[in-house]
Amino acid sequence: MLQSHNSNSKDGLKDKTVDRFVLVWLVGGLLFRGVIAFWLYPGIDEAYYYTYSVHLDWSYFDHPVLVALTTGFGTWVTGIVSQFTIRLGTLILHTGSLFLLYLTGVKLFGIKAARLTLAIATIIPIFQIGFGVLTLPDSPLIFFWSASLYVAAREFFREPESYRPSYRLAILGILVGLACLGKYHGFILGLGLVGFCLTSSHHRSALLSPWAGLGLGLFVVTLFPLWFWNIQHDWVSFQFQLNRGVPKSSYSLLGVVIAFLSSIAYLFPTMGLPLWWVSLRSLLPHRPSKQFTKDKNLAKKQWLILSVSLPLILGFTVIGGYEPILPTWMMPGFWGITLLLGHQAVHWQQQSRRWVRWWLQGSGLVIGSSMLLVLLHVTTGTFQKSGQYALLGGFLPAKNDPSTELIDIQQLRRGFIESPILQTALQNSSFIFSNGFYLSGIVSMALTPVTPVPITSFGEDMRGFVFWRSADEWVGHNGLYVTLERFHQMPEITDHYRAYFDNVQEIATIPIRRGGAVVERFYVYRTGKLLKPYPLSWIKFKYYPAIQRIKSDRNA
């Protein structure tokens, strides 16, 4: 029973009650996220990661391998390609991540704190969407991040108090390696654990133990897909990721402030502000509550969490001074900090149980209802002018609405299936391409289930498409060019392709409707024979040695 995990708890809660509480939050959160996953159209990154699962490899240019497996899981099991099936792996993994976070809280701070941690982590919107709905590299990262924290808690804080290294260090090597195969953030996790051992006199012996040596060896073996692929491609993935952290402009304190405020917004203010407060407060000298002074290892437990969390939180906040920060970059750090906030919330409960209940219930109600309202707008156009489901006639023109960037791939798929012209064009084409890697992902989700014609990208930023297919193989063959209305309205883009084909002719448009109104259009062009290979452009200039080697291998 779950009660047995809390060796020092005096909550007096029955095992059955604890089980029911955990199940309610885990199952309730899964169902809520499942609704969003079912109705929310695929994001541009998600569609691109779907192409990973079509082109299975040991690793990829911009991310390690696990996102390909989690994205492909649902489509392989069901045989259906949809926004819901590509997210099945994420839905399952995030439920596991929440449970592992709960178990870690039980081990470190007791059942009361673990229950509050579970509630907080389930409510926070960026965790729900970024880790628990969208198929992103963050989903496998957070799962193995959580598993690593749990094993670390079991390793470093077990009875008796005198620490002796154990086999769990070897398991940690595997788990941290798997976190790295989710996303490169996993390396920060590993360094944070090493830093904890170095700065804790009770745990330095871990670094010199045979188990740590075995763990390091298993870590390297676990990373085999990553280093094997990169050895073959001149370490181009590491070049790409490290280049993103190199300052490209002068430092701006305003950027730091924006990164700080953005993190609070993504976490939601009623959660973001307390998370920042408890993070910084833990670094400052303060007198602990009498309730917590009985735990002699409390400071060390807090330091374990801070060691793996603060490098991401503070590091990316500082990077915000010269580089725009994406929403999920620092969030794994806050994921760990929820353990400290759950622990602090136990103290708040002692002062006012009603206030904590209102805090959690009020935050959950506002966040949940807001997310459902946004979902309703994205799918039906609730606030869209000229939409048949618009509330009070709507107030947001579709051309000014960023939510129209999310494409209903079922409509795009039907547009190709129901058009005799496009069906004939598919049969007479050797390949399909678009002018952006993200757009090619959307086209791939729509068309891969209905045609064997390969799909690629010809543009300034081709990402993984550079490595999956070569334009050389299509020289002398006909193609189809698919693009969006805004690119169709830029004739210089279409004219650019005319230099590579003997002709480029518009043959069809596919309207994408929301609430009965057209919010986007796809334009399809028939191209004549490809006259010469399309240049590798953006990646060629930045990572020329790796690309040259790839081309040489293909020619050989």
N, C-alpha and C positions, 0 to 999 in steps of 0.2 A: 504494500500500500504506500501511497505517497507520504503518509505521516512518517514512515520509517526513515525517509531521507533527512528529516530534521532532527538531528541527534541532540540539539540543544534548545529545541523549541518548547515553550510552556504555554502554547496557545490553548491546549486542551481540546482541540478540534478533532472530531472523529474522522477516520480515514474516508468514510463514505461521503461525508460532507465536503471534504477537500476534493475528492474525485469529481463530485458533481459541479463544484465551482469551476474547476479547470476545464471540464468538458463543455460547460456552457460557453465559456469564453472562446475556447478553441473551435468548437463546432459553429457557434454563432458568428465568429469572425470569418470562418471559412465560407459559410453561406452568404454572408454579406459581400465578401470579396468575389465569390462566385457569380453573384448577380452582376457586379460591375464587369467582371471578365467576360461574361456572356454578351453584354450589350455594347460595351465600349469598343469602338472601331480600333484597329491596330495602329499603333504609333509607327512613325517612320523608322525608328531604331528597331522595333520589334519585327517589322517586315524584313528589314535587312538581316536580322539574326535568323529569320526563317530560312534565308538563302544559305546560311551556314549548314543547316540540317540537310539541305539539298546537295551541298558540296562537302561531304564529311572529310575531315582531315585531322591530323594530329593537333594542329593549332591554327590560328588565324592571324592575319596582319594586325588587327587592332584589339583582339581579345583572345584569351586562352579558350580551351576546347569545351568546357562544361556548358556554356550557354547554348552551344549547338545541340547538346544532348537533352537539356531541359526543354528547349524549344521544340525539338523534334519528337519528344516523348509522346505527346498527345496525338500528333498527326500519325505517328507510326502505330499507335495502339488502336486508334479509331478509323484510320484510313481517310479522315476528313481534314481538309485544310481550312481553318476558320480562326477568327480571333480568339474563340474560346479554347480550341484544341491546342493552339500554340502556347497557351497559358496554363494548361493543366499541370505541367511540371512545377511551375512557380507556385500554384495554389497549394500543392501537396508539400513542397519544400518549406514554404513559409509557415505552415501549420507546425511542421517539425521544428522549425527555428524557434517559434514561440514556446513550444513545450520544453526545448532545451534551455531557453532563457529562464523559464520558470524553475526548472530543476537546479540551475546554477544559483538562482536566488534562494532556493531552499537550503542549499549547501552552505552558502556564504552568510546569509542574513536571517534565515528562518522562514516559516510558511507564510506568516502575515506579510512580510516584505515581498516574498515571491508572488503572492496573489496580487498585490498592488502593482508589482512590476509587470505581470502578465496583462493586467487591465490597461496600464499606461501604454505598453508597447502595442497592444491591439488597437487602441484608439488613435494613435498618432497617424495623421493622414499620409505623410511621405513614406512611412513604413508600410502602411496598407497598400498604397499604389506602387511605389518604387521597388519594394521588396516582395510584396504579396500578391500583386495582380499582373503587372507588366512582365513580359519575359525579357529580362535583362541579365547581364552578368552578375548583378548584385544579388540575385536570388540564391544561386549556389554559393556565392561568397558568404552571405549572411548565415546560411545553414551551417557551413563548416566553421565559420567564425564562432557561432554559438556552440557548436560541438567542442571546439578547441577551448573555449572559456570554461565549459562544464568539466572537461577532463583536467584542465589546469587547476580548477577549484578543488577537484577531488585529489589531485596530486599534491598541491602545496598546503592544503589545510585539512589534513586528516589526523585522527588521533593515533598515537599520543602526540603531544605538541612538538617534540623534537623531530625535526624533518630528516627523512632518509629518502634519497631518490629511488624511484621504482619504475616498473615497466611502462607506466603511463607516459613517461617521457618519450618512449618510442612511438606510442600511439599519437602523441602530440605532433611528432614529426610528420606522420602521415596526414593528419587532419589539417595542419598548417599548409602542407603541400597541396592538398585538395582545395583549400581556400584560395591559394595562388592560381590554381587552374580555373577557379571561378572568375577572379579578377586580380589584377596586379596589386591591389590593396592588401592582399594576403601577405605580402612580404613585410608590410608595416606591422601586421599582427605578429609575425615571427620575431621581428626586431624588438617589438614591445615586450614580448615574453622574455627574451634574453635580457633586455634592460631591467625588467623586474627582478630577475635573479641576480644581476650584477649589483643592484642597489639594495637588495635585502640580504643582510648578513646571514639570516637563517637559511637562505635558499641558494647561496652561491655554490654550494657543493653539487647542485644539480648540473651545473655546466661542465664539471670535471668527471662526472660519473660515466661508466660504460653505457648506461641506458641513454644518456644524452648523445653519445657517439653513435649508437645504433639509430636513435631518432634522426640525427643529421643525415646518416646514410639513407634511411627510408624516405626522408624529405627529398633528397636528390633523386632517388628512384621514382618517387611519386610525380616529380616534375618532368619525367621523361618526355611526355608529349610536347611540353613547352620547349625544352632545350633541343630536342631532336628536330622539331620543325624549324627552329631558329638557326640551328647549325647549317641546315640546308639552304637557308635564305639570308645568310650574313647577318643574323641577329636583328633583322629589320623591325620586328615588333618592339624590341627594347629601344631601338633608335627612335621609333615613332613615339612611344610613351614618354621617354626622357625628354624628347624635344618639346613636348607639350608643357613641361615644367620649367623650361628655360625662359627667362624674362625677354619679352619682345618689345617692351616699351618702358618708359620711365615709371617709377613707383608712384602709386597714388593711394593716399590714405582714404580717400573717398571709396576706392575699390574695396578696401578692408571693411569699411563701415557697411557697404552694400552686401558683402559676403556675410557679415554678422547678422544684419537685419533679414537677409534672405533666408538664412538658416532658421531663424525664429518663425518666419512666415511659413516655411515648408513644414516645420514641426507643429505649427499652430501656436499662437502666442501663449495660451494657457498651459501649454506643455513646453514650448521652446524656452521661455524665460526661466521657469524652474530648472530645466536641464542645464542651461548655462550657469545659473546661480549655484547649483549643487556641484557642478564641475569645478568652478573657480573657488568655491568655498572649501572644497576638499584639499586644495593646495595651501590654504592659509591656516596658520595656527588658530585653533579655537577649542573651547572646552566642550567635550562631548556631553550629551545628555546622560544623566545618571542611569537611565534605562539601558544604555548601550555600553557603559563602562565595564560591565561584567565580561564582555567579550575582549579578551586580552589581544586577540589577533585582528581586531576591527581595523586598525590603521593599515595593516599589511593587506587585508582583503580589499580595502578601498584602493590601495596603491596598485594592486594587481589590475583592477579595472581601469584606473587612470593611465597605467603604463601602456595599455594597448589602445586606449581611446583618445587621449589628448594629442598624440602626434598627428592624428588625422584632423581633429577638430581645429587645433591651433595652426597646424601646418597649412591646411587649405584656406583658412581665414587669412593668413599672411600672404599666401600665393594670390589671393583675391586682389592684392594691390597691383598686380601686373598681368593677371590672366583671369578672364571671366570663369566663374566656378559653376559647374553643372550641379543640379540639385542633389544628386545622390553621392557626390564625391566625399563629403565629410560625414555622411549619415551613419556609416558603420561605427564611427566613434560614439555618436549619440545613442546607438543601439546598446552599447555596453553601459553607458551612463544611466540608462533607465533602471539598472540594478541599484545604483546609488540613490536615485530619486524614489524608487519603491521603498528602500530602506529608510529614507528621510520621512516619507509619507506615514510610516508607522508611528513616528514621533508626533507628526501632526494629528494623527488619529487620537492619540492620547489627550491632546488638547481640545480637539473638536471633531468627533466622528462625523457629525452632520456636515461640517464644512468640507471635509475630504469627499464625502459622498456627493455633495453638490458639485464639487470641482470635477470629479470624474464623470458623473452623470450629465452635467451641463455641457462639458467639453464633448463627450461622446454624442450627445443629441445634436449639438450645433454642427459638429464635424460630419456626422453621418447624414443629416438632412441636407447639408450644403453639397456633399459629394453626390447624393442622389439627384439633387436639383441640377447640378452641372451635367451629370450623366443624361438626364432627361433632355437638357438643351442640346447636348452633342448629338443625340440620336434622333430627336424630333424637332429641334429648333424652337424651344420654348420661348426664347427671347428674340427670335429672329424676325425681322420685318418680312412681310409677304409669305410667311409660312402658315399653313392651315392649322397648325397646333400652337401658334404663337399666343402667348399670354398678353391680354390687353392690346392686341395688335402688334406686339413686338416693338423693339426699339433699336436693335442692332442689325445694320445691313450685313448681308452675307459676305460682301467683299471686304469688310472691316473686321470680320469675325475669325480669329486665329483657330477656332475649333474646327473650321472647315478643312484644315490641313489633315485631319483624320479622315481617311477614305473608307467608304463602305465597299470592301473588295467584292462582296456578292453582287453589287450592281455592276461593277466593272467586269466581272466574270460573265454575267448575263449579257452585257453589251456585246461581248465577243461571240458568245454562243448563239445569240438571236440574230446576228447580222450575217446574211449570206456573203456579203462582200468581205467581211473580216474572216469568215471561215475559209473562204477561198484563199485569202492572203496568207493565213496561217499555213495552209497546205503547201503553198508555193514559196515559203520563206525558210531559209536555213538557220536564221537566228533572229532574235528580238533584242532591241536595245533601247535605253533611255538616256537622258542627259545628266542623270544623277544617281549615285549608288542607292540612295534611300528610295528614289522613285522606282528603280529597277526592283527593289525588294517588294514594293507594293504590286508591281506588275507580275512578279514571280508568284506571290501568294495567290493572285487572281488566276493566273494562267497555267502554272505548273500542273495542277490537277486535271487540266483538260487538253493539254497539248505537250508532245515530247520536244517541241522546239526549244533549244537552249536560250536562256535570257542572260544578257550581260549589260554593261554600262560603258558608254563612251563619253567621257567628260573630264573635267579638271581634277576631280577627286573620285577615283574608281574604287578605292579601298580593296576589299577582298577579291573583287572581280578581276583584278590584275593577275591574281595567282590561280584562278580557277579555269579560265579559258584564255586563249590567245587569239588576237584578231587575225593572225597569220592564217589560221585554219579556215577563215571565212572569205579570204580573197577570192574573187570570182563568183561569189554567191550572193543571192538576193536576201534582203532583210526587211524587218519592220521597225519603224521608229515610233515610240509611244512617249508622249509628253503631256504636260499640263497646259491649261489655257494661258497662264501668264508667260510661259516660255514660248508658246505658239505666237504670242503677241510681240515677241522679240525676234524679228526676222534675221538678225545677225547670227542667232543660234542655228537656225535651219540652214542658212547660207553657209555656215561653217562646215556642215556635213556634206554639202554639195561637192566640196573639193575631194571627198573620199568615195563618192558613189557616182555612177554614170547618170543617175537621175534620182530625185527625191520628190514624191508626189503625195499630197494629202488625199486620203481616200475615205475617211470616216471620222465622226466625232461620237463620243459616248458621254451623255450628260449624267452627272451624279446629283441626285435629288435628296433633299431633306425637308420634311414637312410639305412635300408637293412642289417645292421651289427648287430650281436648279442652283446649286451652290458651287459646283466645279464642273469642268469639262475636260475630258481626255481627248487628245488629237492623235490620230494614227496616220502615219505616212508609210507608203510603200517605197522602198529604196531599190534602185537597180543593183547591179553587181558592185561589190566592194572592190575598188580599184587598187588600194594599197592598205597595208595594216594601219590601224588607228594608233597614234602615238600614246605612250603610257603616261604622258602629261605630268600631273602633280607629283605623283609618287616617283616618277622617273627623275625629276629634278632634285628631290630631297633625298632620295635613297637610291641613287643611280647605280652604285656597285651591285647591290642586291638584285635589282631589276635586270641589269645586264647579265648577271649570272643565270637568272631564271630563263632569259631569252636564249642564252647559249645552250643550256641544258635541253630546251625544247627543240632547238634547231638540230642538236645532235641526235 
